[in-house]
Amino acid sequence: MKIPYYPGCTLHERALDFDVSARECAKAVGVELEELPIWTCCGAVFPLVSDSVMEILAPVRNLSYAAREGDKVVTLCSFCYHVLKRANKVVRDDPEKMEKANLFLRADTDAREEIESYTKEDYEGQVDVLHYLEMLRDVVGYDEVKKKLRRTLDGLRVAPYYGCMLLRPKKEMEFDDPEQPSIFEEFLETLGCDVVDFAMKTECCGGFQIVADEDLAVQCSRNVVGSALKNDAEIIVTTCPLCRYNLDKKQHEMEKSVRGFKKIPVVYFTQLLGIALGIGGEHIDFSDNYVDPRPVLAEKSLL
Amino acid sequence: MEERIGVFVCHCGSNIAGVVDVKRVAEELGKYPGVAYSTDYTYMCSDPGQTMVKEAIKEHNLSGVIVAACSPTLHEATFRRAGRAAGVNPYQVEIANIREQCSWVHQSDKEAATEKAIKIIKTMVEKARLDEALDPIAVPMTHKALVVGGGIAGIQAALDIANAGYETILVEKGPSIGGHMAQLSETFPTLDCSQCIMTPKMVEVAQHPRVKMMTYSEIEDVSGYVGNFKVKIRKKAAYLDRDICNGCGLCMEKCPAKTPSEFDEGLADRKAIYTPFPQAVPNKPVLDREHCLYFTNDGKCGVCKKICPVQCVDYEQEDEIIEDEVGAIVVATGYDLYPIENLGEYGGGKYPDVITSLQFERMLSASGPTEGEVKRPSDGKVPETVVFLTCCGSRDPEAHMPYCSKVCCMYLTKHAMLYKHKVHDGQAYVFYIDVRTAGKGYEEFYTRAAEEDDVLYLRGKVSKIFQEDGKVVVWGADTLSGKKVEIEADMAVLGLATVPNAAARELANMLKIHTDEWGFLAEAHPKLRPVESLAPGFYLAGAAQGPKDIPEAVAQASGAASKVAHLFAEEEYHREPIIAWIDEDTCAGCRVCVSVCPYDAAEFDDEKGIAVIKEAICEGCGACIAACPSASAQQRNLTDEQVYRMVSAALEG
């Protein structure tokens, strides 16, 4: 089964560990992730002004590229998923904005002849934006995933961290219940993990504030990490490169400010999936992690 | 022209006269063919106004009357009475609506409004020209009422109707009457013990010689019309003969099967054979098949049957359908709490120490599972800090219900106060949007909680509740200080929204009575007919119509009962004669009318080979008139001829 794949800038440049593990895992469960031949940045933030169309051009352009490849597109990064999904909904629900966005896209196409032959049709919201987790649950099926596992991650106490972007706003993301979500827990149960429930699993990690106000962002991340630790988690999994960065790398700052701070590794969910699927070596790479997950994984004989 | 029509143009103060040139309207109409008299007056509905109409009828020998005023829903009946008093048949008195349909909507264009008013009145003159003198249709009536729902509203309605001298059937779906009020601890603002004022009423209604109480029963079907309803009531199998049962309680004591008690809101267990609470009326158990070991485990138990000293247990018992006839139906199906699971942000249904307001009532109740002691469900500890949350699901159009549930501010104030009375050094917090205390003695009650019992009120919403280190941590905002608040509490009580009883919507569908978009029963007029349904013969009482407290529910129930007594005061029921009739000369007997009639009032007469209308049933909806291919079906005083003339008058000029 081939499914169009939108990696996004971060997975293309910085979070290669996420991208590579995701592609390998997809192969192992019978999905060929086909990277879109042309794609650009998703725009990274969804505009909250309601009277402008410029800010959704980037995501709509990418969706129009995806429309050439199939009826769905899979992505991983929470920001990309959030922006693409919401922009798609604007196109589907607001005919005036759809019309305007397409006018821009047409002008865009004329200016760059090399891709003129590529996108000619208007984009009218025909693509479904899927998160990789949704793909596993709804397209592949968790039962199928389970059949492909080489080992189960028994006894590993994992805290599923959703962050805020995947779930909210509920009516637009239609991903899961933002107050009591379950898709991540069900995924981890499929892998055989001990799922740790913790109060801060849908709170913000600090996000982009890490650039503008590092103290604030570290405080946010510390709440999340602290809540997971309090509930005896051994490892935190995330779906977002920025969450990974804030939660993992900023433990360096947390160590300085919290007496007796205990570190906890933060990994991508695809890395745990990869281990369970028996994918090894260079595809499951922890060299970029500040807190090394290998000791705890080794302790459970998972490496 | 033999008809002599009088036109009376009302100013309605400045409501009409401020926009419409009423003098000119009266003058113009005076010149219209068939109009014998035309005038205007400030308030036509007032006593001098009505007198003016009556005198003009006599003086000018009028054959018909047009009152150009407000909507006919307001004063059609008023002027028809006046017309009758002066000798004009009430059905030859018509209203031309020049307020709602003219002056109120055309305030910016006085000239056009005046022209429109003239046209509206002319169309009514055209109608009145051909209006026949009609008499209301008298149909026989059953002087017996049905009350659906055995909570406080249903009990009060049944008692009042029975005390007015009429037989009443009170149907309750649960094993006992009493409803939610029987669950409550004490009542605001007097702190009366709810059970103490409720149980005597329950006994009174059960023992009333004119009340037939049917518990563990549900309405299966209702047909017919006001004055003549046929009802089928399903008496659910209790798997014991409740007439023989002496209520000794041995079966409940020995029954080995347990399940969470609905009456105790899941805070304690009940047996599979049970009465919901010790003061139940009737105080005789029912057997819940779903949890009974005899039924779930292949007949392997049977303890209750063995032990029963009067041999009343009968596992073969089946539901029974009881048929009866009634003249009026009071619907008092009550409310439910909005499901706590829907409040995911507060961990509703997930954390044992986040509880519903009804659970807290049971906890406070002396006859409740903790015998009135406040103990948190997780470990039975007396909570030192309790947070009470108003508007859990109410006033939240984005995620839940947009309406105010009306009683939560007051009962949470009562909760906080009672908690403080029981746990003197405990701390009670109430988060609120506004504290709404509109009721006699309510504001004083709230002030007392805040000032004398040191309940701390925080103006703001709670964003999240989570469990950590054995506490429920409450994150909220105090919008008065502009600060974020974090409270490490031992327990949180959610003032959940009031929603209609889950089964009520289905029942309303069966009864063909209107509900609003949330499923609350719709009243006939929000101000002037608050206890009646638009469907004749149906009356509303209690929280089924909208969130309300006990005194309001009781008042509405008494109001509904008085409306029933008013209906029953006449020997026969008089129906509006504005209904369909069939022209026997032109009807070809095609039966189209029979197929479209929603009330089964159009019938085929085999002997005559044509359709006939049953006058006692026809509601005058007009479906047969529109469907009839030969125009043989006609509406009285709204014939095709009348409609054509009205349309012509409207289009003229």
Interface residues (C-beta under 8 A of the other chain):
Chain A: K170 D177 P178 E179 Q180 A199 M200 S227 K230
Chain B: L343 G344 E345 G347 K350 A399 K464 F466 Q467 E468 D469 V473
